[in-house]
Amino acid sequence: MAIVKPFRGIRPPKELVEKVESRPYDVLDSEEARAEAGDNEMSLYHIIKPEIDFPVGTSEYDPRVYERAAENFQKFQDKGWLVQDKQDHYYIYAQTMGQKTQYGLVVGAYVDDYIEGRIKKHELTRRDKEEDRMKHVRVNNANIEPVFFAYPDNAVLDELLKRYAQTEPEYDFIAPIDGFRHQFWVISDEHDMQTITEEFRKMPSLYIADGHHRSAAAALVGAEKQKQNPNHTGTEEYNYFMAVCFQASQLTILDYNRVVKDLNGLSSEAFLEALSQDFDVEDMGTDIYKPARLHEFSLYLDEHWYRLTAHEGTYDASDPIGVLDVDISSRLILDKILNIGDLRSSNRIDFVGGLRGLGELKRRVDNGEMRAALALYPVSMQQIIDIADSGKIMPPKATWFEPKLRSGLVIHKLS
């Protein structure tokens, strides 16, 4: 069963939310954060990217930067830019991209559920990135930014969400940069809160959709605090970390595409010939071509688009990893032909999230920055669940979720 609880969120007053809210820390670099914050002293970037308060070039891992994060977090509270709710609440966070709206429940997720595997992951984490986020959680004694979970569709919770969606939200704004609509409700009704808690208890697992490093960091800090407290009871706030949980069927996963700097010494003709051993290769002309189904890929090379269809027998349909297009392309194209074996460390490859469109792939090849581009059909949420349930790990750079969660709508304090 999945254990969740309401919590006393720390939030901006309604009239300040658009001054405070920001993009997540990991989708932009320091200079982009500096530019977006501008002269807005209320921007959450001063807490989640506090290197912007120092001279250009200051490392985001400088100990002074973590200290500044805590100073700014306290400053925001002292000035009333962030205010803690007086009672425990669950919250609803809705995101609208185009014509589609997805509704998430903001909860305190149970640290032990992560440690014991009931909160399931599908990606590997890097210890250096975990440690960075752990330092941020420790110094602030808070989960400043939420993680992004999926849960199995639930009719009771769906009805509750639809009921709140008919009421006026606490926050309602169109975010700059992404242009998506973000809405936020506060759940105060005791019966509704009890219903949420009970419905989650019926779920065997929750699934990390996005934010594996933040999830690991938050849970590990909570586990640290358990060990450090000689009077630990299990009811302390540090036993929980903040997550926004969406019904799995609502989530949108976009393609996550690849661009490569060279063809490993091959000519274009030799590269296409090598591909034909494992794929049907069709020249689709000069118009952008997007993969239409699983096991179909789109290659951009020399101003032409090619459809690549994997041959039967090149993948194992019974293997939740082997059947993935990210695995097929990694094994049969990137590794076998281009000799790019480690996607995490190679400087010959880069990755482009699907929100940028295939035009971005074309642009980066046409301007000479890259030699070729490969577009993939998106992974499905069911595939992610199957992999997480099997205990296996997806290849790197496999999923791109949109919209991204905005930060600063609510914060969870660990005490």
C-alpha positions as CSV (number, residue, x, y, z in Angstrom):
1,M,0.0,0.0,0.0
2,A,1.1,3.6,-0.7
3,I,1.2,5.8,2.4
4,V,0.6,9.6,1.9
5,K,-0.4,12.4,4.2
6,P,-1.5,16.0,4.0
7,F,0.9,18.7,5.2
8,R,1.1,22.4,6.1
9,G,2.3,23.8,2.8
10,I,4.4,27.0,2.6
11,R,3.0,29.0,-0.3
12,P,3.1,32.5,-1.8
13,P,0.0,34.7,-1.2
14,K,-2.3,34.6,-4.2
15,E,-1.3,38.1,-5.4
16,L,2.4,37.1,-5.4
17,V,2.4,33.6,-7.0
18,E,3.4,34.8,-10.4
19,K,6.3,36.7,-8.9
20,V,7.6,33.7,-6.9
21,E,6.9,30.7,-9.2
22,S,9.6,29.4,-11.6
23,R,10.7,26.6,-13.8
24,P,12.4,23.6,-12.1
25,Y,16.1,24.0,-11.2
26,D,17.3,21.3,-13.7
27,V,15.7,22.6,-16.9
28,L,17.9,25.7,-17.3
29,D,21.4,26.7,-16.6
30,S,22.7,29.4,-14.2
31,E,22.7,32.2,-16.8
32,E,19.2,31.4,-18.0
33,A,18.0,31.6,-14.4
34,R,19.9,34.9,-13.9
35,A,18.1,36.3,-17.0
36,E,14.7,35.0,-16.1
37,A,14.9,36.3,-12.5
38,G,16.1,39.7,-13.7
39,D,15.5,42.3,-11.0
40,N,12.7,40.2,-9.4
41,E,13.9,39.6,-5.9
42,M,10.8,37.4,-5.2
43,S,11.8,34.8,-7.9
44,L,12.2,31.3,-6.5
45,Y,15.5,31.1,-8.5
46,H,17.1,32.9,-5.6
47,I,16.4,29.7,-3.6
48,I,16.7,26.9,-6.2
49,K,19.5,28.6,-8.3
50,P,21.1,30.9,-5.7
51,E,24.3,31.1,-7.6
52,I,22.6,33.9,-9.5
53,D,23.2,36.0,-6.4
54,F,27.0,35.7,-6.9
55,P,29.3,36.9,-9.7
56,V,28.9,35.2,-13.1
57,G,30.9,31.9,-13.1
58,T,30.4,31.0,-9.5
59,S,29.8,27.3,-9.2
60,E,26.4,26.1,-8.3
61,Y,28.1,23.6,-6.0
62,D,30.0,26.3,-4.0
63,P,29.3,25.9,-0.3
64,R,28.3,29.6,-0.2
65,V,25.6,28.9,-2.7
66,Y,23.9,26.3,-0.5
67,E,24.1,28.7,2.4
68,R,22.6,31.5,0.4
69,A,19.7,29.2,-0.6
70,A,18.8,28.8,3.1
71,E,19.2,32.5,3.8
72,N,16.9,33.4,0.9
73,F,14.3,30.8,2.0
74,Q,14.2,32.4,5.4
75,K,14.1,35.9,3.8
76,F,11.1,34.9,1.7
77,Q,9.3,33.8,4.8
78,D,10.3,36.8,6.9
79,K,9.0,39.1,4.1
80,G,5.7,37.3,3.7
81,W,6.5,36.2,0.1
82,L,6.0,32.6,1.4
83,V,3.6,31.8,4.2
84,Q,2.9,28.5,5.9
85,D,-0.7,27.2,6.0
86,K,-2.0,26.9,9.5
87,Q,-3.5,23.4,8.9
88,D,-2.6,20.3,7.0
89,H,-3.9,20.1,3.5
90,Y,-3.7,18.1,0.3
91,Y,-3.5,20.3,-2.8
92,I,-4.5,19.9,-6.4
93,Y,-2.2,21.1,-9.2
94,A,-3.6,21.2,-12.8
95,Q,-1.6,21.8,-15.9
96,T,-3.1,22.6,-19.3
97,M,-1.0,22.0,-22.5
98,G,-3.0,22.8,-25.6
99,Q,-6.5,21.2,-25.2
100,K,-5.4,18.7,-22.5
101,T,-5.5,19.2,-18.8
102,Q,-3.9,16.8,-16.2
103,Y,-4.8,17.0,-12.5
104,G,-2.3,16.1,-9.8
105,L,-2.7,15.6,-6.1
106,V,0.1,17.2,-4.0
107,V,0.9,14.9,-1.1
108,G,3.5,14.0,1.5
109,A,4.9,10.7,0.1
110,Y,6.3,8.2,2.6
111,V,10.1,7.9,2.8
112,D,10.0,4.2,3.7
113,D,7.8,3.5,0.6
114,Y,10.8,4.8,-1.5
115,I,13.4,3.0,0.5
116,E,11.5,-0.3,0.4
117,G,10.6,-0.1,-3.3
118,R,6.9,0.7,-3.2
119,I,7.7,4.0,-4.9
120,K,9.2,2.6,-8.0
121,K,11.8,4.1,-10.3
122,H,12.7,3.4,-13.9
123,E,15.9,5.3,-14.3
124,L,19.3,5.1,-12.7
125,T,20.5,8.0,-10.6
126,R,24.0,9.5,-10.3
127,R,25.4,9.9,-6.8
128,D,26.9,13.3,-7.5
129,K,23.5,14.7,-8.5
130,E,21.8,13.0,-5.5
131,E,24.3,14.6,-3.2
132,D,23.7,18.0,-4.7
133,R,20.0,17.8,-4.1
134,M,20.5,16.3,-0.6
135,K,22.6,19.3,0.4
136,H,19.8,21.5,-0.8
137,V,17.2,19.7,1.2
138,R,19.4,19.5,4.3
139,V,20.3,23.2,4.3
140,N,16.7,24.3,3.8
141,N,15.2,21.6,5.9
142,A,12.5,21.5,3.3
143,N,11.5,20.0,-0.1
144,I,11.5,23.3,-2.1
145,E,10.5,21.6,-5.3
146,P,8.1,18.7,-5.8
147,V,8.8,15.4,-7.5
148,F,6.4,14.0,-10.2
149,F,4.7,10.6,-9.6
150,A,2.1,8.6,-11.5
151,Y,-0.5,6.4,-9.8
152,P,-2.9,3.7,-11.3
153,D,-6.1,5.3,-12.5
154,N,-8.6,5.6,-9.6
155,A,-12.3,6.4,-10.2
156,V,-12.9,7.7,-6.7
157,L,-10.0,10.2,-6.9
158,D,-10.9,11.1,-10.5
159,E,-14.4,12.1,-9.3
160,L,-12.9,14.1,-6.5
161,L,-10.6,15.9,-8.8
162,K,-13.4,16.7,-11.3
163,R,-15.5,18.1,-8.5
164,Y,-12.7,20.5,-7.4
165,A,-12.0,21.5,-11.0
166,Q,-15.5,23.0,-11.1
167,T,-14.6,25.4,-8.3
168,E,-12.5,28.6,-8.3
169,P,-8.8,27.8,-7.9
170,E,-6.4,29.5,-5.5
171,Y,-3.9,30.1,-8.3
172,D,-4.6,30.4,-12.0
173,F,-2.0,31.7,-14.4
174,I,-0.3,31.3,-17.7
175,A,3.5,30.7,-17.2
176,P,6.1,32.6,-19.2
177,I,8.4,30.5,-21.4
178,D,6.2,27.4,-21.7
179,G,2.9,29.2,-22.2
180,F,1.0,26.5,-20.3
181,R,-1.8,27.2,-17.8
182,H,-1.2,26.3,-14.2
183,Q,-4.0,26.0,-11.6
184,F,-3.9,25.2,-7.9
185,W,-6.6,24.3,-5.3
186,V,-6.3,23.8,-1.5
187,I,-8.2,20.8,-0.1
188,S,-9.5,21.6,3.4
189,D,-12.4,19.3,3.8
190,E,-11.6,16.6,6.3
191,H,-13.7,13.9,4.5
192,D,-12.0,14.6,1.2
193,M,-8.6,14.4,2.8
194,Q,-9.5,11.1,4.5
195,T,-10.7,9.8,1.1
196,I,-7.4,10.7,-0.6
197,T,-5.4,9.0,2.2
198,E,-7.6,5.8,2.0
199,E,-7.6,5.6,-1.8
200,F,-3.8,5.8,-1.9
201,R,-3.6,3.0,0.8
202,K,-5.3,0.7,-1.7
203,M,-2.5,1.2,-4.3
204,P,0.3,-1.3,-4.2
205,S,2.8,1.1,-5.8
206,L,3.5,4.7,-7.0
207,Y,5.7,5.4,-9.9
208,I,8.3,8.1,-10.4
209,A,7.6,9.8,-13.7
210,D,10.1,12.6,-13.5
211,G,12.5,13.8,-10.8
212,H,14.5,10.6,-9.9
213,H,17.3,12.6,-8.3
214,R,15.0,14.8,-6.3
215,S,13.1,11.7,-5.1
216,A,16.3,9.9,-4.1
217,A,17.7,13.0,-2.3
218,A,14.4,13.7,-0.4
219,A,14.0,10.1,0.7
220,L,17.7,9.7,1.7
221,V,17.6,12.9,3.8
222,G,14.5,11.7,5.5
223,A,16.2,8.4,6.2
224,E,19.2,10.3,7.6
225,K,16.9,12.2,10.0
226,Q,15.3,9.0,11.2
227,K,18.7,7.6,12.2
228,Q,19.9,10.9,13.8
229,N,16.8,11.2,16.0
230,P,17.1,9.0,19.2
231,N,13.5,9.7,19.9
232,H,12.2,8.9,16.4
233,T,8.6,7.8,16.4
234,G,7.8,7.6,12.7
235,T,5.2,10.4,12.8
236,E,7.7,13.2,12.2
237,E,7.4,15.4,9.1
238,Y,10.8,14.3,7.8
239,N,9.3,10.9,7.2
240,Y,7.5,12.4,4.2
241,F,8.6,14.3,1.1
242,M,6.5,16.4,-1.4
243,A,5.2,14.8,-4.6
244,V,2.6,15.7,-7.2
245,C,0.8,12.5,-8.2
246,F,-1.1,12.2,-11.5
247,Q,-3.3,9.4,-12.9
248,A,-1.1,7.4,-15.3
249,S,-3.5,7.7,-18.2
250,Q,-3.5,11.5,-18.1
251,L,0.3,11.9,-18.6
252,T,1.9,13.0,-21.8
253,I,5.2,11.6,-22.7
254,L,6.9,13.2,-25.7
255,D,9.7,11.7,-27.9
256,Y,13.3,12.2,-26.7
257,N,15.4,12.4,-29.8
258,R,19.1,12.0,-30.6
259,V,21.6,14.1,-32.6
260,V,25.1,12.8,-33.4
261,K,28.3,14.7,-34.4
262,D,29.7,12.1,-36.8
263,L,29.1,8.8,-38.5
264,N,32.1,7.0,-37.0
265,G,34.2,7.5,-40.2
266,L,31.4,6.2,-42.5
267,S,30.2,7.9,-45.6
268,S,26.4,8.6,-45.8
269,E,26.1,5.7,-48.3
270,A,28.0,3.3,-46.1
271,F,26.0,4.4,-43.0
272,L,22.7,3.7,-44.8
273,E,24.0,0.4,-46.0
274,A,24.9,-0.6,-42.5
275,L,21.4,0.4,-41.3
276,S,19.8,-1.8,-43.9
277,Q,21.1,-4.9,-42.1
278,D,18.6,-4.4,-39.2
279,F,16.1,-1.9,-40.7
280,D,14.0,-1.3,-43.7
281,V,15.3,2.0,-44.9
282,E,13.0,4.3,-47.0
283,D,13.9,7.7,-48.3
284,M,10.9,9.9,-47.4
285,G,12.1,13.1,-49.1
286,T,12.9,16.5,-47.8
287,D,9.7,17.1,-45.7
288,I,9.9,16.5,-42.0
289,Y,8.9,12.9,-41.3
290,K,7.8,11.8,-37.8
291,P,7.7,8.2,-36.6
292,A,4.1,6.9,-36.6
293,R,4.4,3.7,-34.5
294,L,6.6,1.7,-32.2
295,H,9.8,0.3,-33.8
296,E,9.7,3.0,-36.5
297,F,12.4,5.6,-36.5
298,S,13.1,8.8,-38.4
299,L,16.6,9.6,-39.6
300,Y,17.6,13.0,-40.9
301,L,20.8,13.0,-43.0
302,D,22.0,15.2,-45.9
303,E,18.8,17.2,-46.0
304,H,16.7,14.0,-46.4
305,W,14.4,12.2,-44.0
306,Y,14.4,8.4,-43.9
307,R,12.0,6.0,-42.3
308,L,13.7,3.1,-40.5
309,T,11.6,0.1,-39.6
310,A,13.2,-2.5,-37.3
311,H,13.3,-6.0,-38.7
312,E,11.4,-8.8,-36.9
313,G,13.8,-10.6,-34.6
314,T,16.0,-7.5,-33.8
315,Y,14.1,-7.1,-30.5
316,D,12.5,-9.3,-27.9
317,A,8.8,-8.5,-27.5
318,S,8.7,-10.4,-24.2
319,D,11.5,-8.2,-22.6
320,P,10.2,-4.9,-21.2
321,I,13.6,-3.3,-21.9
322,G,14.5,-5.1,-25.1
323,V,11.2,-4.1,-26.8
324,L,11.9,-0.4,-26.2
325,D,12.8,1.8,-29.2
326,V,15.4,3.5,-27.1
327,D,17.1,0.1,-26.5
328,I,16.7,-0.9,-30.2
329,S,18.3,2.3,-31.5
330,S,21.0,2.3,-28.8
331,R,22.0,-1.3,-29.6
332,L,21.7,-1.4,-33.4
333,I,22.5,2.1,-34.4
334,L,24.4,4.1,-31.8
335,D,26.5,1.2,-30.4
336,K,26.8,-1.3,-33.3
337,I,27.3,1.2,-36.1
338,L,28.4,4.5,-34.6
339,N,30.4,3.1,-31.6
340,I,28.6,5.3,-29.1
341,G,28.2,2.9,-26.2
342,D,27.8,5.1,-23.1
343,L,25.1,7.6,-23.7
344,R,25.7,9.3,-20.4
345,S,29.4,10.2,-21.1
346,S,29.9,10.4,-24.8
347,N,30.5,13.8,-26.2
348,R,29.5,12.7,-29.7
349,I,25.8,12.7,-29.0
350,D,23.2,15.1,-27.6
351,F,19.5,14.8,-26.8
352,V,16.6,16.9,-27.8
353,G,13.2,16.9,-26.0
354,G,10.2,16.4,-28.2
355,L,8.6,19.8,-27.2
356,R,11.2,21.4,-29.5
357,G,9.9,19.5,-32.5
358,L,11.7,17.7,-35.3
359,G,12.5,21.1,-36.8
360,E,15.1,21.5,-34.0
361,L,16.8,18.3,-35.2
362,K,16.8,19.6,-38.8
363,R,18.2,22.9,-37.7
364,R,21.1,21.4,-35.7
365,V,22.1,19.2,-38.6
366,D,21.7,21.8,-41.3
367,N,23.9,24.3,-39.5
368,G,26.7,21.8,-39.4
369,E,26.7,21.4,-35.6
370,M,25.6,17.8,-36.0
371,R,26.0,15.2,-38.8
372,A,22.7,13.3,-38.4
373,A,19.5,13.1,-36.2
374,L,17.4,10.2,-35.1
375,A,13.8,10.7,-33.9
376,L,12.0,8.0,-31.8
377,Y,8.4,7.2,-31.2
378,P,7.5,8.1,-27.6
379,V,7.7,5.6,-24.7
380,S,4.2,4.9,-23.2
381,M,3.3,5.2,-19.6
382,Q,2.4,1.5,-19.6
383,Q,5.9,0.6,-20.7
384,I,7.3,2.7,-17.9
385,I,5.1,0.9,-15.4
386,D,5.9,-2.5,-16.8
387,I,9.7,-1.8,-16.5
388,A,9.3,-0.4,-13.0
389,D,7.3,-3.4,-11.9
390,S,9.9,-5.8,-13.4
391,G,12.6,-4.1,-11.3
392,K,14.5,-3.2,-14.4
393,I,15.9,0.2,-15.4
394,M,15.3,2.0,-18.7
395,P,18.2,3.2,-20.9
396,P,19.2,6.8,-20.3
397,K,17.4,9.7,-22.0
398,A,14.3,7.6,-22.7
399,T,11.4,9.8,-21.5
400,W,10.4,13.5,-21.8
401,F,7.4,14.5,-19.8
402,E,5.5,17.7,-20.5
403,P,4.4,20.0,-19.1
404,K,7.1,20.3,-16.4
405,L,6.0,21.1,-12.9
406,R,6.4,24.7,-11.9
407,S,8.2,25.3,-8.7
408,G,7.2,27.6,-5.9
409,L,3.4,26.9,-5.7
410,V,3.9,25.0,-2.5
411,I,6.9,23.9,-0.3
412,H,7.1,21.1,2.3
413,K,9.0,21.7,5.5
414,L,10.6,18.8,7.2
415,S,9.8,19.9,10.7
